[in-house]
């Protein structure tokens, strides 16, 4: 079977999964609808264009299509721990003494855009970490919250 034929079959199955999901949603069966949503997204990941497949690969890896709260929470913890380590090693200027503050608190504050630290004590690396945290942190936090909400709602 050629790649083109596989993609056509996957698109067909994606539509079937979508129809089944809509039926489950209309019947107020949220767990069943979530299972069909996962299948639908898997078929889209196999059938769509190159760029969309890459985006769906990332969405699957980070949060299991928004259905796996532990997956996105672990990614968030990895980002927090990694940013804390890098910030502690390279993020503060040398002229600042050891009482410069807790890098972990700075990282957590940057995740939710509440920073009480003086950002002038940061190096260029520290500023970069802060920017990345302000972009990536809320996304991972949001994916985690929405996935938990979906689990609790069921």
C-alpha positions in Angstrom: 0.0 0.0 0.0 1.4 3.4 -1.0 1.7 6.4 1.4 -1.0 8.2 -0.5 -3.4 5.2 0.0 -2.5 5.0 3.7 -3.3 8.7 4.1 -6.6 8.4 2.3 -7.6 5.5 4.6 -6.5 7.4 7.7 -8.6 10.4 6.6 -11.6 8.1 6.2 -11.0 6.6 9.7 -10.6 10.1 11.1 -14.0 11.0 9.8 -15.5 7.8 11.2 -13.9 8.6 14.6 -15.3 12.1 14.5 -18.8 10.8 13.7 -18.6 8.3 16.6 -17.3 11.0 18.9 -20.1 13.4 18.0 -22.6 10.6 18.7 -21.1 9.9 22.1 -21.0 13.7 22.9 -24.7 14.0 22.0 -25.5 11.0 24.3 -23.6 12.9 27.1 -21.0 10.0 27.3 -17.8 12.1 27.9 -15.4 9.1 28.5 -16.5 7.4 25.3 -16.2 10.7 23.4 -12.7 11.2 24.7 -11.6 7.8 23.5 -12.9 8.5 20.0 -11.3 12.0 20.1 -8.0 10.3 20.8 -8.5 7.9 17.9 -9.5 10.8 15.6 -6.4 12.7 16.5 -4.2 9.7 15.8 -5.7 9.3 12.3 -5.2 13.1 11.7 -1.6 12.6 12.8 -1.2 9.9 10.1 -3.0 11.7 7.3 -2.6 15.4 7.4 0.1 17.6 5.8 3.7 17.5 7.0 3.4 20.6 9.2 0.2 19.6 10.8 1.6 16.1 11.5 4.6 17.8 13.3 2.2 19.9 15.4 0.1 17.0 16.3 3.2 15.0 17.2 4.2 17.7 19.6 0.6 17.9 21.0 0.6 14.1 21.5 4.0 14.1 23.1 3.3 17.0 25.5 -0.2 16.2 26.7 -1.7 13.2 24.9 -4.0 15.4 22.9 -5.0 17.2 26.0 -6.3 14.0 27.6 -3.3 12.9 29.7 -2.8 15.3 32.6 0.2 13.4 34.0 2.1 13.7 30.8 1.8 17.5 30.6 2.5 17.8 34.4 5.7 15.8 34.1 6.8 18.1 31.2 6.0 21.1 33.3 8.2 19.7 36.2 11.0 19.0 33.8 10.9 22.5 32.5 10.8 23.9 36.1 13.7 21.7 37.3 15.8 22.4 34.2 15.2 26.1 34.3 16.1 26.2 38.0 19.4 24.4 37.4 20.4 26.5 34.4 19.3 29.7 36.2 21.3 28.8 39.3 24.4 28.0 37.3 24.3 30.7 34.6 21.4 33.0 35.1 22.7 35.5 37.7 25.4 38.1 37.3 28.7 37.4 39.1 28.5 40.7 41.0 25.5 39.5 42.9 26.2 37.7 46.2 24.8 34.4 47.2 21.8 36.0 48.8 20.4 36.9 45.4 17.3 34.9 46.0 16.0 31.4 45.4 16.2 30.5 41.7 13.3 28.0 42.1 11.0 30.8 43.4 12.1 33.0 40.5 11.3 30.2 38.0 7.8 29.5 39.5 7.1 33.3 39.6 8.1 33.6 36.0 5.7 30.7 35.1 2.7 32.6 36.3 4.1 36.1 35.4 4.5 37.1 39.0 8.1 38.1 39.5 9.1 40.0 42.6 12.8 39.6 41.9 14.9 42.4 40.4 15.5 41.3 36.8 18.6 43.5 36.5 20.6 40.8 38.3 20.0 38.4 35.5 22.5 37.6 32.8 21.5 37.3 29.1 21.0 33.6 29.8 18.8 34.4 32.7 16.7 36.8 30.7 16.3 34.1 28.0 15.2 31.6 30.5 12.7 34.1 31.8 11.2 34.6 28.3 11.0 30.9 27.6 9.3 30.3 30.9 6.7 33.0 30.3 5.9 31.3 26.9 6.2 27.6 27.7 5.0 27.6 31.3 1.5 28.9 30.9 1.0 26.5 27.9 2.0 23.5 29.9 0.1 24.6 33.0 -3.0 25.2 30.9 -2.7 21.8 29.2 -2.4 20.2 32.6 -5.4 22.0 34.0 -7.6 21.3 31.0 -6.6 17.6 31.0 -7.4 17.4 34.8 -10.7 19.2 34.2 -11.6 16.7 31.5 -10.8 13.8 33.8 -12.9 15.3 36.7 -15.7 16.2 34.4 -16.2 12.6 33.3 
